[in-house]
Amino acid sequence: MNEPGARSLRNVAVVANRGAGKTSLAEAILLTTGVIPTMGSVMQGTTVSDFEPEEIQHRSSVSTSLLRCSWNQTTINVLDTPGALSLLGEALTALQAVDAVIVILSPASGIRSELVRLWSQVLRLPCLIFVNELEKESGSIEELLAGCHRDLDITPLPMSCALKDGAQCIGVADFLSQAAIHSRADNAKWQQQPLPSGVEATVAEARKRIQEAAAECDDQLLEQYLSGSELSEGDLLRGLRAGIQAGTVVPLYAGSALKNIGIVPLLNAIVDLLPSPADRAQTRPLTGHDTNGTEVTRVAAPDAPFSGVIFKTIIDPFVGRLSYLRVWSGSLQADSLLYNATRKIKEKSGHLYQLVGKKHTAVGTAAAGDIIAIGKLKDSQTGDTLCDEHHPIVYPWPALPKPVLSFAIEPKSSADIDKVSLGLHKLIEEDPTLGFTRNADTKEMVLSGTGQLHLDLALEKLQRKYGAEVLIHTPKIPYRETIRSTAQAQGKYKKQTGGHGQYGDCWLELMPSARGEGFAFTNRVVGGVIPRNFIPAVEKGVIEAMQHGTLAGFPVVDVRVAVYDGSYHVVDSSEMSFKIAASMAFKKAMETAHPILLEPMMMVEVEAPAAHIGAVIGDLNARRGRIVHVEARGHAEIVKALVPLSEIMTYTTTLNSLTGGGGSYVMELARYDEVPREVAAKIVEEAKANRQAVAAH
């Protein structure tokens, strides 16, 4: 199907487990379509899509790259995504910009948790499967097909198979064209030849399954098939297209990306079976809401009002900002005025670029369906909708993985403080799944990510791009202090300094509040023993004293304080003297009010394969966790538990070990609970030792 205009365009994302061969497949596609003269190597760091220094060093994709090629008069945009579980956010955002997906599976590595976790998002898009690494002996396609049925709830439809000369893979048999396709890794040439002897039965059986699958997707074809008529290749394509669009058919192609085998049938399938932007919009309308919240739709046509979504942002200290945009409707010109409907601001676009890895080609315009990069947008971020100001629309954006692993960071040099802060804010604009905060309690800068690799990469980029080196350590736990019983105490501050002295005297009563109620202050003074104008100073003194509890120096919460008696001096009393007196009274009263430590409790939701759930629950119990709920979700089990933050700071590594990399978790603060006595004693001792060490310096 080589339709003119927007219909002669395909936008596909390539997703897979880490190490399954996504980038090698992208290289093979670029070679076969004539974009590059020879294939690059992931191991040697010479591929088109892995061009970032971190990708070359780790020999693995860490960021989504955009590639562009052409096959049979059809333009193909390919998004090569990272496969690591802690970089799942990159794949999720890429899936928002495409109309179809190519999933790479490898018999050697099987179906791992990264792909299972992404599968619910993949399923909403038309999908092809490419079985890679057929040159390797480990694993079999039969085992992989069983895994697809077991882990992904799909039954792929084989469309080609490997042709071997002994143990060597030399080509593929294409079931649709009923021909052998031979190609080599050192050039783009390929040959179509008659099928060799010995595969006729395999091809005949596969053709029968393909005809049945195509017929089941179209009533007219089904009637034709049941009457005994042979379905033509055009009939098969029509039926398969309908099934792929509906998600009932998932074609499977075989090959080897490294050896450039099986790429031609895959490219034919991208053009002939996957939907164009216009096709996809017919089955999945472009729906969003305007600035008033009213639902609105757009048509995927160049003459419709312009709209598009930024799905990736790159910021380089030398090149500047590049925003990757999927144009959903209308047309966009370079250096034009745009409206960011998400933030309700106007933007001026810079140049427009088509990308092939790091190579930029400037273009004057982009139309519905295109994926391009815009230079120099000032305030627009990943996930924002850009549109015509007179026809506003905001498209929905998915919830991205939340950070679960945190490190406290500090610059190696005090001169780098500004570099670190600026650099981290820029990195978060590039990667919304990173988090950066300054903890008001512990005074630490805390960087959070979705896993160890995620944070390691962020720190590597921080040093390379912004020249900022940092030291990292586990963040301090923001403990709190409170009281169990009521207590009273007097605070009397009296100082004579030769002219006016200082005098303040107040009695305070401290009472415990329910957990989470916070602080409340009451004035119960009668008879004017403390003038009303000094009462605010008493409250201020209490609030300041609450910043450092008497137990271990942590902030005090959930107390009610009343001032009920005192005295003053007509000349020497002042706001400062009553503030100091109130602070003294609070500290005295707290010492006799049975102070206790509180710790942050996290509501943790762990998802893990059912076979490992017993080990996960046992480990959570050992971390002083309290299991709240367990439920099944597909092939996995979900465990919800309340766990102290101090026990789960480095949980990522343990969970990976317990589940063979198949588990993941999210967590959020639930409440503060009392720390057990034996644990509290250790925390108090550590705090005391730290204060003594600071005092000694």
Secondary structure as the mmCIF struct_conf table of DSSP 4:
data_model
#
loop_
_struct_conf.conf_type_id
_struct_conf.id
_struct_conf.beg_label_comp_id
_struct_conf.beg_label_asym_id
_struct_conf.beg_label_seq_id
_struct_conf.end_label_comp_id
_struct_conf.end_label_asym_id
_struct_conf.end_label_seq_id
BEND BEND1 PRO A 4 PRO A 4
HELX_RH_3T_P HELX_RH_3T_P1 GLY A 5 SER A 8
STRN STRN1 LEU A 9 ALA A 16
BEND BEND2 ASN A 17 ASN A 17
TURN_TY1_P TURN_TY1_P1 ARG A 18 GLY A 19
BEND BEND3 ALA A 20 GLY A 21
HELX_RH_AL_P HELX_RH_AL_P1 LYS A 22 THR A 32
TURN_TY1_P TURN_TY1_P2 THR A 33 GLY A 34
BEND BEND4 VAL A 35 VAL A 35
BEND BEND5 PRO A 37 THR A 38
TURN_TY1_P TURN_TY1_P3 VAL A 42 GLY A 45
BEND BEND6 VAL A 48 SER A 49
BEND BEND7 GLU A 52 GLU A 52
HELX_RH_AL_P HELX_RH_AL_P2 PRO A 53 HIS A 58
TURN_TY1_P TURN_TY1_P4 ARG A 59 ARG A 59
BEND BEND8 SER A 60 SER A 60
BEND BEND9 SER A 63 SER A 63
STRN STRN2 SER A 65 TRP A 71
TURN_TY1_P TURN_TY1_P5 ASN A 72 GLN A 73
STRN STRN3 THR A 74 ASP A 80
HELX_RH_3T_P HELX_RH_3T_P2 LEU A 85 LEU A 87
HELX_RH_AL_P HELX_RH_AL_P3 LEU A 88 LEU A 95
TURN_TY1_P TURN_TY1_P6 GLN A 96 ALA A 97
BEND BEND10 ASP A 99 ASP A 99
STRN STRN4 ALA A 100 LEU A 105
TURN_TY1_P TURN_TY1_P7 PRO A 107 SER A 109
BEND BEND11 ILE A 111 ILE A 111
HELX_RH_AL_P HELX_RH_AL_P4 SER A 113 VAL A 122
TURN_TY1_P TURN_TY1_P8 LEU A 123 ARG A 124
BEND BEND12 LEU A 125 LEU A 125
STRN STRN5 CYS A 127 VAL A 131
TURN_TY1_P TURN_TY1_P9 LEU A 134 GLU A 135
BEND BEND13 LYS A 136 LYS A 136
BEND BEND14 SER A 138 GLY A 139
HELX_RH_AL_P HELX_RH_AL_P5 ILE A 141 ASP A 151
BEND BEND15 LEU A 152 LEU A 152
STRN STRN6 LEU A 157 PRO A 158
STRN STRN7 SER A 160 ASP A 165
TURN_TY1_P TURN_TY1_P10 GLY A 166 ALA A 167
STRN STRN8 GLN A 168 ASP A 174
TURN_TY1_P TURN_TY1_P11 PHE A 175 GLN A 178
STRN STRN9 ALA A 179 SER A 183
TURN_TY1_P TURN_TY1_P12 ALA A 185 ASP A 186
BEND BEND16 ASN A 187 ALA A 188
STRN STRN10 TRP A 190 GLN A 193
HELX_LH_PP_P HELX_LH_PP_P1 PRO A 194 PRO A 196
TURN_TY1_P TURN_TY1_P13 SER A 197 GLY A 198
HELX_RH_AL_P HELX_RH_AL_P6 GLU A 200 GLU A 216
TURN_TY1_P TURN_TY1_P14 CYS A 217 CYS A 217
HELX_RH_AL_P HELX_RH_AL_P7 ASP A 219 LEU A 226
TURN_TY1_P TURN_TY1_P15 SER A 227 GLY A 228
HELX_LH_PP_P HELX_LH_PP_P2 SER A 229 SER A 232
HELX_RH_AL_P HELX_RH_AL_P8 GLU A 233 ALA A 246
TURN_TY1_P TURN_TY1_P16 GLY A 247 GLY A 247
BEND BEND17 THR A 248 THR A 248
STRN STRN11 PRO A 251 ALA A 254
STRN STRN12 SER A 256 SER A 256
TURN_TY1_P TURN_TY1_P17 ALA A 257 ASN A 260
STRN STRN13 ILE A 261 ILE A 261
BEND BEND18 GLY A 262 GLY A 262
HELX_RH_AL_P HELX_RH_AL_P9 ILE A 263 ASP A 272
TURN_TY1_P TURN_TY1_P18 LEU A 273 LEU A 273
BEND BEND19 LEU A 274 LEU A 274
HELX_LH_PP_P HELX_LH_PP_P3 PRO A 275 SER A 276
HELX_RH_AL_P HELX_RH_AL_P10 PRO A 277 THR A 283
BEND BEND20 ARG A 284 ARG A 284
STRN STRN14 LEU A 286 HIS A 289
TURN_TY1_P TURN_TY1_P19 THR A 291 ASN A 292
BEND BEND21 GLY A 293 GLY A 293
STRN STRN15 GLU A 295 ARG A 298
BEND BEND22 ALA A 300 ALA A 301
TURN_TY1_P TURN_TY1_P20 PRO A 302 ASP A 303
BEND BEND23 ALA A 304 ALA A 304
HELX_LH_PP_P HELX_LH_PP_P4 PRO A 305 PHE A 306
STRN STRN16 SER A 307 ASP A 316
TURN_TY1_P TURN_TY1_P21 PRO A 317 VAL A 319
STRN STRN17 GLY A 320 SER A 329
BEND BEND24 GLY A 330 GLY A 330
STRN STRN18 SER A 331 GLN A 333
TURN_TY1_P TURN_TY1_P22 ALA A 334 ASP A 335
STRN STRN19 LEU A 337 ASN A 340
TURN_TY1_P TURN_TY1_P23 ALA A 341 LYS A 344
STRN STRN20 ILE A 345 LYS A 348
STRN STRN21 LEU A 352 VAL A 356
TURN_TY1_P TURN_TY1_P24 GLY A 357 LYS A 358
STRN STRN22 LYS A 359 VAL A 363
BEND BEND25 GLY A 364 GLY A 364
STRN STRN23 THR A 365 ALA A 367
TURN_TY1_P TURN_TY1_P25 ALA A 368 GLY A 369
STRN STRN24 ILE A 371 GLY A 375
BEND BEND26 LYS A 378 ASP A 379
TURN_TY1_P TURN_TY1_P26 THR A 382 GLY A 383
HELX_LH_PP_P HELX_LH_PP_P5 ASP A 384 ASP A 384
STRN STRN25 THR A 385 CYS A 387
TURN_TY1_P TURN_TY1_P27 GLU A 389 HIS A 390
BEND BEND27 HIS A 391 HIS A 391
STRN STRN26 VAL A 394 VAL A 394
HELX_LH_PP_P HELX_LH_PP_P6 PRO A 398 PRO A 403
STRN STRN27 LEU A 405 PRO A 411
BEND BEND28 LYS A 412 SER A 413
HELX_RH_3T_P HELX_RH_3T_P3 SER A 414 ASP A 416
HELX_RH_AL_P HELX_RH_AL_P11 ILE A 417 GLU A 430
TURN_TY1_P TURN_TY1_P28 PRO A 432 THR A 433
STRN STRN28 GLY A 435 ARG A 438
TURN_TY1_P TURN_TY1_P29 ALA A 440 THR A 442
STRN STRN29 MET A 445 GLY A 449
BEND BEND29 THR A 450 GLY A 451
HELX_RH_AL_P HELX_RH_AL_P12 GLN A 452 TYR A 466
STRN STRN30 VAL A 470 HIS A 473
HELX_LH_PP_P HELX_LH_PP_P7 THR A 474 ILE A 477
STRN STRN31 ARG A 480 ILE A 483
BEND BEND30 ARG A 484 SER A 485
STRN STRN32 ALA A 487 LYS A 495
BEND BEND31 GLY A 498 HIS A 500
STRN STRN33 GLN A 502 PRO A 512
TURN_TY1_P TURN_TY1_P30 ARG A 515 GLY A 516
STRN STRN34 PHE A 519 ASN A 523
TURN_TY1_P TURN_TY1_P31 GLY A 527 GLY A 528
BEND BEND32 VAL A 529 ILE A 530
HELX_RH_3T_P HELX_RH_3T_P4 ARG A 532 PHE A 534
HELX_RH_AL_P HELX_RH_AL_P13 ILE A 535 ALA A 545
TURN_TY1_P TURN_TY1_P32 MET A 546 GLN A 547
BEND BEND33 HIS A 548 HIS A 548
TURN_TY1_P TURN_TY1_P33 THR A 550 ALA A 552
BEND BEND34 GLY A 553 GLY A 553
HELX_LH_PP_P HELX_LH_PP_P8 PHE A 554 PRO A 555
STRN STRN35 VAL A 556 VAL A 556
BEND BEND35 ASP A 558 ASP A 558
STRN STRN36 VAL A 559 SER A 567
TURN_TY1_P TURN_TY1_P34 VAL A 570 ASP A 572
HELX_RH_AL_P HELX_RH_AL_P14 GLU A 575 GLU A 591
TURN_TY1_P TURN_TY1_P35 THR A 592 THR A 592
BEND BEND36 ALA A 593 ALA A 593
STRN STRN37 PRO A 595 PRO A 609
HELX_RH_3T_P HELX_RH_3T_P5 ALA A 610 HIS A 612
HELX_RH_AL_P HELX_RH_AL_P15 ILE A 613 ALA A 622
TURN_TY1_P TURN_TY1_P36 ARG A 623 ARG A 624
STRN STRN38 ARG A 626 ARG A 633
TURN_TY1_P TURN_TY1_P37 GLY A 634 HIS A 635
STRN STRN39 ALA A 636 PRO A 644
HELX_RH_3T_P HELX_RH_3T_P6 LEU A 645 GLU A 647
BEND BEND37 ILE A 648 ILE A 648
TURN_TY1_P TURN_TY1_P38 MET A 649 THR A 650
HELX_RH_AL_P HELX_RH_AL_P16 TYR A 651 THR A 659
TURN_TY1_P TURN_TY1_P39 GLY A 660 GLY A 661
STRN STRN40 SER A 664 GLU A 674
HELX_LH_PP_P HELX_LH_PP_P9 VAL A 675 PRO A 676
HELX_RH_AL_P HELX_RH_AL_P17 ARG A 677 ALA A 696
#
